[in-house]
Amino acid sequence: MKEFFKGKVVCITGSSQGIGKATALLLGSYGASIALNGRNPEKLQKAHDELTAQGIDCHSIVADISTKEDCKRIVDETVQHFGKLDVLINNAGIASRGRISESDPEAWDQIMQINTMGVINTTYFALPHLEKQNGSVIIISSMAAKVGVPGHAGYSASKMALTAYAKALQIEAHNKVHCGLVYVGFTANENQKQILKPDGTYEAIPQRKGLKLASREDVAKRIARVIVDRKKEITLTVLGKLQHILLKFAPSVVYAMLKKSYKTYDDMYDA
Ligand SMILES: NC(=O)c1ccc[n+]([C@@H]2O[C@H](COP(=O)([O-])OP(=O)(O)OC[C@H]3O[C@@H](n4cnc5c(N)ncnc54)[C@H](OP(=O)(O)O)[C@@H]3O)[C@@H](O)[C@H]2O)c1
């Protein structure tokens, strides 16, 4: 694994905290040069300092993937700074909540622009560079991409769209660029993680109780494996794998669980 990443240039969107930062630290420790990204300059600088303190070669790009200009700038600056691009990890994404009937078009706009169009646009600008290196594009998705999660339809839809995109890209770019789709399960969140509300504003994400959470470092290791082994798809966590199997052989069990989770949502957030 270490040998593979030595000398590689990896661009990770949304790497100022969370899974993105853990992946930057891991791949940087293996000898990759890292292009870091996020919207908040202070948070990004802190991550930059953390990587630099570990001797990792990195370059930070303050940019918002909800605009196509910034998606282009992320790729252009990475290539200008490091001279090439081997791996793009489309990690930046936001969580969202809201019933369909109460979710403002502004909230839908934000979730689709960041989670879906941000990935599509950054990948578009990166593909010519990745082709030169026979590189990889990784798409960080979620268990929520496999079903329509009530109370979180915006998030589900934004990630489910990426499945279609990744499956098509895997065929179109076959032999030229590897595309790996990572269905992440419940993972320990950073304290400052936020969630988009149905009115288009943000609030602190509630703590997850009674769930066994994956660590961000474990998720980073699995992402590294997907790149090295050029895997097309991976589903993380026991719960994620169980959902995957049940959807194939006993989908009604999953739908019963989703109904139950919506009841909990209703109790938490009165209509
Ligand atoms: N945590 C989980 O349980 C879980 C489960 C399934 C899937 N995932 C997926 O894993 C990925 C990372 O999740 P996480 O939990 O690590 O999230 P997180 O802690 O909220 O971190 C998100 C990162 O993305 C950046 N970001 C957000 N919007 C951005 C934008 N428009 N442009 C550029 N950067 C942006 C954030 O920095 P700024 O705010 O400064 O921009 C931050 O660095 C996401 O795609 C998420 O959907 C997570």
The ligand as a Tripos MOL2 file, in Angstrom:
@<TRIPOS>MOLECULE
LIG
   48    52     1     0     0
SMALL
NO_CHARGES

@<TRIPOS>ATOM
      1 N1        -20.1020   10.6090    8.7160 N.am      1 LIG1
      2 C1        -20.9070    9.6490    8.2850 C.2       1 LIG1
      3 O1        -21.5000    8.8920    9.0770 O.2       1 LIG1
      4 C2        -21.1030    9.4370    6.7960 C.ar      1 LIG1
      5 C3        -21.9060    8.3620    6.3820 C.ar      1 LIG1
      6 C4        -22.0970    8.1530    5.0230 C.ar      1 LIG1
      7 C5        -21.5000    8.9730    4.1020 C.ar      1 LIG1
      8 N2        -20.7260   10.0160    4.5020 N.ar      1 LIG1
      9 C6        -20.1300   10.8910    3.4790 C.3       1 LIG1
     10 O2        -18.7350   11.0580    3.7170 O.3       1 LIG1
     11 C7        -18.3240   12.3510    3.2850 C.3       1 LIG1
     12 C8        -17.6120   13.0630    4.4230 C.3       1 LIG1
     13 O3        -18.4700   13.1160    5.5380 O.3       1 LIG1
     14 P1        -17.9800   13.6460    6.9630 P.3       1 LIG1
     15 O4        -18.8620   13.0300    7.9760 O.co2     1 LIG1
     16 O5        -16.5170   13.4980    7.0890 O.co2     1 LIG1
     17 O6        -18.3910   15.2050    6.8220 O.3       1 LIG1
     18 P2        -17.9210   16.5010    7.6220 P.3       1 LIG1
     19 O7        -17.2440   16.1550    8.9020 O.co2     1 LIG1
     20 O8        -19.1010   17.4130    7.6680 O.co2     1 LIG1
     21 O9        -16.8200   17.1200    6.6480 O.3       1 LIG1
     22 C9        -17.1900   17.5960    5.3850 C.3       1 LIG1
     23 C10       -16.0100   18.2600    4.7250 C.3       1 LIG1
     24 O10       -16.4450   18.7730    3.4620 O.3       1 LIG1
     25 C11       -16.2240   20.1870    3.3860 C.3       1 LIG1
     26 N3        -17.2970   20.7620    2.5760 N.ar      1 LIG1
     27 C12       -18.6240   20.7430    2.8160 C.ar      1 LIG1
     28 N4        -19.2710   21.3700    1.8180 N.ar      1 LIG1
     29 C13       -18.3330   21.7700    0.9360 C.ar      1 LIG1
     30 C14       -18.3820   22.4790   -0.2920 C.ar      1 LIG1
     31 N5        -19.5320   22.9420   -0.7850 N.pl3     1 LIG1
     32 N6        -17.2180   22.7100   -0.9470 N.ar      1 LIG1
     33 C15       -16.0390   22.2750   -0.4400 C.ar      1 LIG1
     34 N7        -15.9280   21.6150    0.7170 N.ar      1 LIG1
     35 C16       -17.0680   21.3690    1.4010 C.ar      1 LIG1
     36 C17       -16.2010   20.6340    4.8510 C.3       1 LIG1
     37 O11       -15.4780   21.8470    5.0850 O.3       1 LIG1
     38 P3        -16.2010   23.3130    4.9920 P.3       1 LIG1
     39 O12       -17.4700   23.2090    5.7790 O.co2     1 LIG1
     40 O13       -15.2040   24.2650    5.5340 O.co2     1 LIG1
     41 O14       -16.4530   23.5130    3.5500 O.co2     1 LIG1
     42 C18       -15.4680   19.4560    5.4910 C.3       1 LIG1
     43 O15       -14.0850   19.5510    5.2760 O.3       1 LIG1
     44 C19       -19.5850   13.0650    2.8000 C.3       1 LIG1
     45 O16       -19.6980   12.9500    1.4000 O.3       1 LIG1
     46 C20       -20.7100   12.2990    3.4970 C.3       1 LIG1
     47 O17       -21.9280   12.3870    2.7950 O.3       1 LIG1
     48 C21       -20.5150   10.2630    5.8360 C.ar      1 LIG1
@<TRIPOS>BOND
     1     1     2 1
     2     2     3 2
     3     2     4 1
     4     4     5 ar
     5     4    48 ar
     6     5     6 ar
     7     6     7 ar
     8     7     8 ar
     9     8     9 1
    10     8    48 ar
    11     9    10 1
    12     9    46 1
    13    10    11 1
    14    11    12 1
    15    11    44 1
    16    12    13 1
    17    13    14 1
    18    14    15 2
    19    14    16 1
    20    14    17 1
    21    17    18 1
    22    18    19 2
    23    18    20 1
    24    18    21 1
    25    21    22 1
    26    22    23 1
    27    23    24 1
    28    23    42 1
    29    24    25 1
    30    25    26 1
    31    25    36 1
    32    26    27 ar
    33    26    35 ar
    34    27    28 ar
    35    28    29 ar
    36    29    30 ar
    37    29    35 ar
    38    30    31 1
    39    30    32 ar
    40    32    33 ar
    41    33    34 ar
    42    34    35 ar
    43    36    37 1
    44    36    42 1
    45    37    38 1
    46    38    39 2
    47    38    40 1
    48    38    41 1
    49    42    43 1
    50    44    45 1
    51    44    46 1
    52    46    47 1
@<TRIPOS>SUBSTRUCTURE
     1 LIG1         1 GROUP 0 **** ****
